[in-house]
Each structure stands twice: as structure tokens, then as C-alpha cells.
Amino acid sequence: MAVFQKSPSSRAEGGCLCLAAERRRCAAATTLFAGEDAPAPTDRRGSDDDGARLGSVESNQRLRKIGEGAFGAVSKARPSKFIFFHASSSCWRRPTGGGAAEALSRGSQDPVILLPDPPLSSLVVAIKSSRDGGGAALLLREATLLAACRGNPGVVRLLEVVRGSGMNDDLHLVLEYVGPSLHDPGNVLVGEQGRRLKICDLGLARSAAAPPPDEQQVDGTVGYIAPEVLLREDCGAPVDMWALGCIMAELVMGQSLFPEEDLCQQLIAIIDLLGIPDDVSLMPLGIDARAPSKLREKVPEERLSAAGFDVLHGLLQYDPKDRLTAAVALQMPRFAVAPMDD
């Protein structure tokens, strides 16, 4: 996913000074995905006056590292204490200090499953940690966005926000464990059961309804950034459809459609592949209106059927107004379900 995001003018602006405000947003997000009656985490160390209380990462036994990037690392872990699963909110919560009975008496009317200590061997979670304990404000921002996506089957579930073991402000996100990633891109997970795909990283996301920031810079993973983002134009939901098209082509071909590491070179590669004439791209590349698209040559029919290519072609439209929406794409023949025989 590629977005515009305002760059902090200083380390303080992007870090410690905005952490309290981010915590308040996170507390609101916790209410959103946990429900107001969910038992609160027991660890009140470092609580703010606003009442935001966070558990400890030590309540989870880390098993092994399953991913690492520029921001930090993700580990597979197993909870080491009693936890609750609220069926209606798909949220995990730990009991209060008085034990399971007190926690249950405080809880909501939702169906609750009490998992034993030690937990079931199949119960695992994923823990996202920032590098060297920094980036707490960014993690809380991501927690808020994940909470806003609660109920979306295509986005990984946020289970809890916890503190680290030190006395600084390092934080960790406890997420549902889905399965391995596609590696490139690494923010798309493949479920171990059902092989369903889920997005696991909203670190650079922002609401399409939010006003654009005063200062704009290109953020996103090179190779999946839509042309309008590269041109620093207004962008919205179509940028995600472009990224989906890039992922689709990569799944079919086994390699990135746009492997260029330089943003300018990536834009040139997009224009050349799609045959965008100079009077449209406003770039002197010697491409006229008669130049054909090379997309079908890049993704041949032996790798992708005609129906599948119609979807790919619709997703990779240069003009975002011409790009497929998710709703329209799902109505295309490629996704039609054959009727069952009586």
C-alpha cells in the first residue's frame, strides 16, 4: 500500500511528545475492538492520567522470529497466562488480579471461552516489535488503524497492545497468528488453514477520508506504488487496487512486475509497459498514441487466462478513474462460481 504521510519535523514531534496523545487514541481504539465491558489488562505500570493501561509483553512466550524489516521484527509467541476470547468482538483479554472468577463476574454478556494455563499447544499469536524499542507512537497509530478495520476478514486482527520489559516507552502489538507471508511483498499473509490472504501491516496507511497532509512525500513499498502517488497527485482507494494488480501479476509470474528500486525509474517503467503516450504522461519518452500496451506480453496467456487478464488489465489502469473497484472486479467472469449440479 502506498500513501501520502506527513513527515515529523523533529524526532520529538514524531516520538515522545506525541506519545500521550497516541495512547489516548489507542485507549479509544481498545474500546472499539474490545468492547467497554472487556476485562482490563492487569499491568498498570506507567499508566497515564487518561486511564490507558497496557499489559506486558512478558505475558507471552516468544517461540521464534518469523519476519523482519526496516521497522522491526515479528515473532511467533504463545500466551503464558489465562486469557479470554470474547466471541462477539473477536478480542482476547487477560483476567484481572483477582483471578478468573472475578474477571468473569466483571465481564460482558458475550460468550466467553476460558483457556487454561498452560495454554493449548495450538494457541499462538504474533508480536510486532519496533527496532531497538523505538517507534512507540507509530505502533500506537497502527493499532488505531487496525482497530478501525475490526471485522474485515482481509485484515489481521489486533488482539492487544503491550509494554516491553524495560522502563522506557517501548511497545508491542499482539496480533492473531495467520501464517507465512508472501515474502515479497511481506505484508500479505497466507493463512495456514484455508489459504486465505490477509494484510498484516498498516504502518503507512491512512484514512482515505482524512484531509491530505500539508507536506507530502511518497511512502510505500517500491514496486507497488501507483503512478498518481509517484506523481504526488491526489490519491484515494484506487492506489490499493493498483497495488493489488501488482501483487496479482507477481503471484502469476513469480517475480515483481516493477523491480526498479528508484521511484523515477519505476514511473518510467509503468509508462513504458502500459504504452502511455507523452501527451498523457507529460514526459518526453518518445511514446505516441499508437504505442500498444506490453502488459499481455509481460504476462502471457499460458500464465494467465483471458478472464484473469481482464481483471489484471483493469487493476493496472494508469488513470485511477479508469481502474477497477473491488466490487466491480468481484463481478467479473474470473471470479464467477460455476453452478452446482442438482
Contacts in CASP RR format, 6 or more apart in sequence:
PFRMAT RR
TARGET T0000
AUTHOR 0000-0000-0000
METHOD contacts of the structure
MODEL  1
MAVFQKSPSSRAEGGCLCLAAERRRCAAATTLFAGEDAPAPTDRRGSDDD
GARLGSVESNQRLRKIGEGAFGAVSKARPSKFIFFHASSSCWRRPTGGGA
AEALSRGSQDPVILLPDPPLSSLVVAIKSSRDGGGAALLLREATLLAACR
GNPGVVRLLEVVRGSGMNDDLHLVLEYVGPSLHDPGNVLVGEQGRRLKIC
DLGLARSAAAPPPDEQQVDGTVGYIAPEVLLREDCGAPVDMWALGCIMAE
LVMGQSLFPEEDLCQQLIAIIDLLGIPDDVSLMPLGIDARAPSKLREKVP
EERLSAAGFDVLHGLLQYDPKDRLTAAVALQMPRFAVAPMDD
1 187 0 8 1.000
1 199 0 8 1.000
1 202 0 8 1.000
1 204 0 8 1.000
1 205 0 8 1.000
1 220 0 8 1.000
1 221 0 8 1.000
1 224 0 8 1.000
1 239 0 8 1.000
1 240 0 8 1.000
1 243 0 8 1.000
2 204 0 8 1.000
2 218 0 8 1.000
2 219 0 8 1.000
2 220 0 8 1.000
2 221 0 8 1.000
2 224 0 8 1.000
2 225 0 8 1.000
2 226 0 8 1.000
2 229 0 8 1.000
2 235 0 8 1.000
2 239 0 8 1.000
2 243 0 8 1.000
3 204 0 8 1.000
3 205 0 8 1.000
3 206 0 8 1.000
3 219 0 8 1.000
3 220 0 8 1.000
3 229 0 8 1.000
3 235 0 8 1.000
3 239 0 8 1.000
4 206 0 8 1.000
4 212 0 8 1.000
4 213 0 8 1.000
4 216 0 8 1.000
4 217 0 8 1.000
4 218 0 8 1.000
4 219 0 8 1.000
4 229 0 8 1.000
4 232 0 8 1.000
4 235 0 8 1.000
5 204 0 8 1.000
5 206 0 8 1.000
5 213 0 8 1.000
5 217 0 8 1.000
5 219 0 8 1.000
6 213 0 8 1.000
6 214 0 8 1.000
6 215 0 8 1.000
6 216 0 8 1.000
7 215 0 8 1.000
7 217 0 8 1.000
8 14 0 8 1.000
8 15 0 8 1.000
14 137 0 8 1.000
15 135 0 8 1.000
15 136 0 8 1.000
15 137 0 8 1.000
16 137 0 8 1.000
16 169 0 8 1.000
18 137 0 8 1.000
19 136 0 8 1.000
19 137 0 8 1.000
19 140 0 8 1.000
19 169 0 8 1.000
20 48 0 8 1.000
20 50 0 8 1.000
22 136 0 8 1.000
22 137 0 8 1.000
22 140 0 8 1.000
22 141 0 8 1.000
22 144 0 8 1.000
23 48 0 8 1.000
23 50 0 8 1.000
23 52 0 8 1.000
23 140 0 8 1.000
24 48 0 8 1.000
24 50 0 8 1.000
24 52 0 8 1.000
25 140 0 8 1.000
25 141 0 8 1.000
25 144 0 8 1.000
26 52 0 8 1.000
26 140 0 8 1.000
26 143 0 8 1.000
26 144 0 8 1.000
26 161 0 8 1.000
27 50 0 8 1.000
27 51 0 8 1.000
27 52 0 8 1.000
28 144 0 8 1.000
29 143 0 8 1.000
29 144 0 8 1.000
29 146 0 8 1.000
29 147 0 8 1.000
29 148 0 8 1.000
29 158 0 8 1.000
30 52 0 8 1.000
30 147 0 8 1.000
30 161 0 8 1.000
32 147 0 8 1.000
32 148 0 8 1.000
32 150 0 8 1.000
33 89 0 8 1.000
33 90 0 8 1.000
33 91 0 8 1.000
33 146 0 8 1.000
33 147 0 8 1.000
33 150 0 8 1.000
33 157 0 8 1.000
33 158 0 8 1.000
34 86 0 8 1.000
34 89 0 8 1.000
34 91 0 8 1.000
34 93 0 8 1.000
35 86 0 8 1.000
35 89 0 8 1.000
35 91 0 8 1.000
35 108 0 8 1.000
36 108 0 8 1.000
37 106 0 8 1.000
37 107 0 8 1.000
37 108 0 8 1.000
37 109 0 8 1.000
38 84 0 8 1.000
38 86 0 8 1.000
38 89 0 8 1.000
38 91 0 8 1.000
38 93 0 8 1.000
38 107 0 8 1.000
38 108 0 8 1.000
39 84 0 8 1.000
39 93 0 8 1.000
39 94 0 8 1.000
39 95 0 8 1.000
39 96 0 8 1.000
39 103 0 8 1.000
39 106 0 8 1.000
39 107 0 8 1.000
40 53 0 8 1.000
40 93 0 8 1.000
40 96 0 8 1.000
41 53 0 8 1.000
41 54 0 8 1.000
41 55 0 8 1.000
41 93 0 8 1.000
41 94 0 8 1.000
41 160 0 8 1.000
41 162 0 8 1.000
42 55 0 8 1.000
42 94 0 8 1.000
42 95 0 8 1.000
42 96 0 8 1.000
42 97 0 8 1.000
43 53 0 8 1.000
43 54 0 8 1.000
43 55 0 8 1.000
43 56 0 8 1.000
43 162 0 8 1.000
43 163 0 8 1.000
44 53 0 8 1.000
45 56 0 8 1.000
45 163 0 8 1.000
46 163 0 8 1.000
47 53 0 8 1.000
54 161 0 8 1.000
54 162 0 8 1.000
54 163 0 8 1.000
54 171 0 8 1.000
55 94 0 8 1.000
55 160 0 8 1.000
55 161 0 8 1.000
55 162 0 8 1.000
55 163 0 8 1.000
56 162 0 8 1.000
56 163 0 8 1.000
56 164 0 8 1.000
56 165 0 8 1.000
57 127 0 8 1.000
57 129 0 8 1.000
57 162 0 8 1.000
57 163 0 8 1.000
57 164 0 8 1.000
57 165 0 8 1.000
57 172 0 8 1.000
57 174 0 8 1.000
58 164 0 8 1.000
58 165 0 8 1.000
59 79 0 8 1.000
59 80 0 8 1.000
59 81 0 8 1.000
59 94 0 8 1.000
59 162 0 8 1.000
60 77 0 8 1.000
60 78 0 8 1.000
60 79 0 8 1.000
60 80 0 8 1.000
60 125 0 8 1.000
60 127 0 8 1.000
60 162 0 8 1.000
60 174 0 8 1.000
61 77 0 8 1.000
61 78 0 8 1.000
61 79 0 8 1.000
61 80 0 8 1.000
62 75 0 8 1.000
62 76 0 8 1.000
62 77 0 8 1.000
62 127 0 8 1.000
63 75 0 8 1.000
63 76 0 8 1.000
63 77 0 8 1.000
63 78 0 8 1.000
63 124 0 8 1.000
64 75 0 8 1.000
64 76 0 8 1.000
65 73 0 8 1.000
65 74 0 8 1.000
65 75 0 8 1.000
65 76 0 8 1.000
66 74 0 8 1.000
66 75 0 8 1.000
66 76 0 8 1.000
66 126 0 8 1.000
66 180 0 8 1.000
67 73 0 8 1.000
67 74 0 8 1.000
67 75 0 8 1.000
67 181 0 8 1.000
68 74 0 8 1.000
70 131 0 8 1.000
71 130 0 8 1.000
71 131 0 8 1.000
71 135 0 8 1.000
71 138 0 8 1.000
71 203 0 8 1.000
72 128 0 8 1.000
72 129 0 8 1.000
72 130 0 8 1.000
72 131 0 8 1.000
73 128 0 8 1.000
73 129 0 8 1.000
73 131 0 8 1.000
74 126 0 8 1.000
74 127 0 8 1.000
74 128 0 8 1.000
74 129 0 8 1.000
74 200 0 8 1.000
75 126 0 8 1.000
75 127 0 8 1.000
75 129 0 8 1.000
76 124 0 8 1.000
76 125 0 8 1.000
76 126 0 8 1.000
76 177 0 8 1.000
77 124 0 8 1.000
77 125 0 8 1.000
77 126 0 8 1.000
77 127 0 8 1.000
77 174 0 8 1.000
78 119 0 8 1.000
78 123 0 8 1.000
78 124 0 8 1.000
78 125 0 8 1.000
79 92 0 8 1.000
79 115 0 8 1.000
79 119 0 8 1.000
79 123 0 8 1.000
79 125 0 8 1.000
80 117 0 8 1.000
80 118 0 8 1.000
80 119 0 8 1.000
81 94 0 8 1.000
81 95 0 8 1.000
81 117 0 8 1.000
82 94 0 8 1.000
82 95 0 8 1.000
82 99 0 8 1.000
82 100 0 8 1.000
82 114 0 8 1.000
82 115 0 8 1.000
82 116 0 8 1.000
82 117 0 8 1.000
83 92 0 8 1.000
83 93 0 8 1.000
83 94 0 8 1.000
83 95 0 8 1.000
83 115 0 8 1.000
83 119 0 8 1.000
84 92 0 8 1.000
84 93 0 8 1.000
84 94 0 8 1.000
84 95 0 8 1.000
84 103 0 8 1.000
84 112 0 8 1.000
84 113 0 8 1.000
84 114 0 8 1.000
84 115 0 8 1.000
85 91 0 8 1.000
85 92 0 8 1.000
85 112 0 8 1.000
85 113 0 8 1.000
85 115 0 8 1.000
86 92 0 8 1.000
86 93 0 8 1.000
86 108 0 8 1.000
86 110 0 8 1.000
86 111 0 8 1.000
86 112 0 8 1.000
87 110 0 8 1.000
87 111 0 8 1.000
87 112 0 8 1.000
87 113 0 8 1.000
88 110 0 8 1.000
88 111 0 8 1.000
89 110 0 8 1.000
89 150 0 8 1.000
90 150 0 8 1.000
90 151 0 8 1.000
90 157 0 8 1.000
91 157 0 8 1.000
91 159 0 8 1.000
92 125 0 8 1.000
92 159 0 8 1.000
92 160 0 8 1.000
92 174 0 8 1.000
93 160 0 8 1.000
94 160 0 8 1.000
95 102 0 8 1.000
95 103 0 8 1.000
95 104 0 8 1.000
96 102 0 8 1.000
96 103 0 8 1.000
96 106 0 8 1.000
97 103 0 8 1.000
100 114 0 8 1.000
104 112 0 8 1.000
104 114 0 8 1.000
115 123 0 8 1.000
124 177 0 8 1.000
125 159 0 8 1.000
125 174 0 8 1.000
125 175 0 8 1.000
125 176 0 8 1.000
125 177 0 8 1.000
126 156 0 8 1.000
126 174 0 8 1.000
126 175 0 8 1.000
126 176 0 8 1.000
126 177 0 8 1.000
126 178 0 8 1.000
126 200 0 8 1.000
127 172 0 8 1.000
127 173 0 8 1.000
127 174 0 8 1.000
127 175 0 8 1.000
128 139 0 8 1.000
128 172 0 8 1.000
128 173 0 8 1.000
128 175 0 8 1.000
129 170 0 8 1.000
129 172 0 8 1.000
130 136 0 8 1.000
130 138 0 8 1.000
130 139 0 8 1.000
130 170 0 8 1.000
130 171 0 8 1.000
133 168 0 8 1.000
133 170 0 8 1.000
134 169 0 8 1.000
134 170 0 8 1.000
135 171 0 8 1.000
136 169 0 8 1.000
136 170 0 8 1.000
136 171 0 8 1.000
138 203 0 8 1.000
139 161 0 8 1.000
139 171 0 8 1.000
139 172 0 8 1.000
139 173 0 8 1.000
140 161 0 8 1.000
140 171 0 8 1.000
141 203 0 8 1.000
142 173 0 8 1.000
142 201 0 8 1.000
142 202 0 8 1.000
142 203 0 8 1.000
142 205 0 8 1.000
143 158 0 8 1.000
143 161 0 8 1.000
143 173 0 8 1.000
145 202 0 8 1.000
145 203 0 8 1.000
145 205 0 8 1.000
145 206 0 8 1.000
145 207 0 8 1.000
146 155 0 8 1.000
146 156 0 8 1.000
146 157 0 8 1.000
146 158 0 8 1.000
146 173 0 8 1.000
146 175 0 8 1.000
146 202 0 8 1.000
147 158 0 8 1.000
148 207 0 8 1.000
149 155 0 8 1.000
149 202 0 8 1.000
150 157 0 8 1.000
150 158 0 8 1.000
151 157 0 8 1.000
153 196 0 8 1.000
153 198 0 8 1.000
154 196 0 8 1.000
154 197 0 8 1.000
154 198 0 8 1.000
154 199 0 8 1.000
155 198 0 8 1.000
155 199 0 8 1.000
155 202 0 8 1.000
156 175 0 8 1.000
156 176 0 8 1.000
156 178 0 8 1.000
156 189 0 8 1.000
156 198 0 8 1.000
156 199 0 8 1.000
156 200 0 8 1.000
157 175 0 8 1.000
157 176 0 8 1.000
158 173 0 8 1.000
158 174 0 8 1.000
158 175 0 8 1.000
159 174 0 8 1.000
159 175 0 8 1.000
159 176 0 8 1.000
160 173 0 8 1.000
160 174 0 8 1.000
161 171 0 8 1.000
161 172 0 8 1.000
161 173 0 8 1.000
161 174 0 8 1.000
162 171 0 8 1.000
162 172 0 8 1.000
162 174 0 8 1.000
163 170 0 8 1.000
163 171 0 8 1.000
163 172 0 8 1.000
164 170 0 8 1.000
164 171 0 8 1.000
164 172 0 8 1.000
175 200 0 8 1.000
178 189 0 8 1.000
178 190 0 8 1.000
178 191 0 8 1.000
178 192 0 8 1.000
178 198 0 8 1.000
178 200 0 8 1.000
179 189 0 8 1.000
179 190 0 8 1.000
179 191 0 8 1.000
179 192 0 8 1.000
180 189 0 8 1.000
180 190 0 8 1.000
180 191 0 8 1.000
180 192 0 8 1.000
181 187 0 8 1.000
181 188 0 8 1.000
181 189 0 8 1.000
181 190 0 8 1.000
181 200 0 8 1.000
182 188 0 8 1.000
182 189 0 8 1.000
182 190 0 8 1.000
182 247 0 8 1.000
182 250 0 8 1.000
182 251 0 8 1.000
184 250 0 8 1.000
184 256 0 8 1.000
185 221 0 8 1.000
185 224 0 8 1.000
185 247 0 8 1.000
185 250 0 8 1.000
186 201 0 8 1.000
187 199 0 8 1.000
187 200 0 8 1.000
187 201 0 8 1.000
187 221 0 8 1.000
188 197 0 8 1.000
188 198 0 8 1.000
188 199 0 8 1.000
188 200 0 8 1.000
188 247 0 8 1.000
189 197 0 8 1.000
189 198 0 8 1.000
189 199 0 8 1.000
189 200 0 8 1.000
190 196 0 8 1.000
190 197 0 8 1.000
191 197 0 8 1.000
191 198 0 8 1.000
204 219 0 8 1.000
204 220 0 8 1.000
208 236 0 8 1.000
208 237 0 8 1.000
212 234 0 8 1.000
216 232 0 8 1.000
218 225 0 8 1.000
218 229 0 8 1.000
218 230 0 8 1.000
218 232 0 8 1.000
218 263 0 8 1.000
220 229 0 8 1.000
222 258 0 8 1.000
222 260 0 8 1.000
222 261 0 8 1.000
222 262 0 8 1.000
222 263 0 8 1.000
222 266 0 8 1.000
223 246 0 8 1.000
223 256 0 8 1.000
223 257 0 8 1.000
223 258 0 8 1.000
223 259 0 8 1.000
223 260 0 8 1.000
223 266 0 8 1.000
224 242 0 8 1.000
224 243 0 8 1.000
224 246 0 8 1.000
224 247 0 8 1.000
224 258 0 8 1.000
225 239 0 8 1.000
225 242 0 8 1.000
225 243 0 8 1.000
225 263 0 8 1.000
225 266 0 8 1.000
226 235 0 8 1.000
226 238 0 8 1.000
226 239 0 8 1.000
226 242 0 8 1.000
226 243 0 8 1.000
226 320 0 8 1.000
227 242 0 8 1.000
227 267 0 8 1.000
227 270 0 8 1.000
227 271 0 8 1.000
227 318 0 8 1.000
228 234 0 8 1.000
228 235 0 8 1.000
228 238 0 8 1.000
228 239 0 8 1.000
228 320 0 8 1.000
229 235 0 8 1.000
229 239 0 8 1.000
230 263 0 8 1.000
230 266 0 8 1.000
230 267 0 8 1.000
230 270 0 8 1.000
231 267 0 8 1.000
235 320 0 8 1.000
236 320 0 8 1.000
237 325 0 8 1.000
238 320 0 8 1.000
238 321 0 8 1.000
238 323 0 8 1.000
239 320 0 8 1.000
241 315 0 8 1.000
241 323 0 8 1.000
241 324 0 8 1.000
241 325 0 8 1.000
241 326 0 8 1.000
241 329 0 8 1.000
242 315 0 8 1.000
242 316 0 8 1.000
242 320 0 8 1.000
242 323 0 8 1.000
244 315 0 8 1.000
245 312 0 8 1.000
245 315 0 8 1.000
245 316 0 8 1.000
246 256 0 8 1.000
246 257 0 8 1.000
246 258 0 8 1.000
246 316 0 8 1.000
248 311 0 8 1.000
248 312 0 8 1.000
248 315 0 8 1.000
249 257 0 8 1.000
249 298 0 8 1.000
249 299 0 8 1.000
249 312 0 8 1.000
249 316 0 8 1.000
250 256 0 8 1.000
250 257 0 8 1.000
252 299 0 8 1.000
252 303 0 8 1.000
252 304 0 8 1.000
252 312 0 8 1.000
253 298 0 8 1.000
253 299 0 8 1.000
253 303 0 8 1.000
257 273 0 8 1.000
257 298 0 8 1.000
258 266 0 8 1.000
258 269 0 8 1.000
258 270 0 8 1.000
258 273 0 8 1.000
260 266 0 8 1.000
260 269 0 8 1.000
267 283 0 8 1.000
268 283 0 8 1.000
268 285 0 8 1.000
270 276 0 8 1.000
270 318 0 8 1.000
271 281 0 8 1.000
271 283 0 8 1.000
271 285 0 8 1.000
271 287 0 8 1.000
271 318 0 8 1.000
272 285 0 8 1.000
272 287 0 8 1.000
272 294 0 8 1.000
273 293 0 8 1.000
273 294 0 8 1.000
273 295 0 8 1.000
273 298 0 8 1.000
274 293 0 8 1.000
274 294 0 8 1.000
274 295 0 8 1.000
274 316 0 8 1.000
274 318 0 8 1.000
275 287 0 8 1.000
275 291 0 8 1.000
275 292 0 8 1.000
275 293 0 8 1.000
275 294 0 8 1.000
276 287 0 8 1.000
276 318 0 8 1.000
277 287 0 8 1.000
277 288 0 8 1.000
277 289 0 8 1.000
277 291 0 8 1.000
278 284 0 8 1.000
278 285 0 8 1.000
278 286 0 8 1.000
278 287 0 8 1.000
278 288 0 8 1.000
279 289 0 8 1.000
280 318 0 8 1.000
281 287 0 8 1.000
281 318 0 8 1.000
293 313 0 8 1.000
295 312 0 8 1.000
295 313 0 8 1.000
295 316 0 8 1.000
296 309 0 8 1.000
299 309 0 8 1.000
299 312 0 8 1.000
301 309 0 8 1.000
304 312 0 8 1.000
305 334 0 8 1.000
307 332 0 8 1.000
307 333 0 8 1.000
307 334 0 8 1.000
308 334 0 8 1.000
310 332 0 8 1.000
310 333 0 8 1.000
310 334 0 8 1.000
311 324 0 8 1.000
311 329 0 8 1.000
311 332 0 8 1.000
311 334 0 8 1.000
311 335 0 8 1.000
314 322 0 8 1.000
314 323 0 8 1.000
314 324 0 8 1.000
314 329 0 8 1.000
315 323 0 8 1.000
315 324 0 8 1.000
315 329 0 8 1.000
316 323 0 8 1.000
317 323 0 8 1.000
317 324 0 8 1.000
324 332 0 8 1.000
329 335 0 8 1.000
END
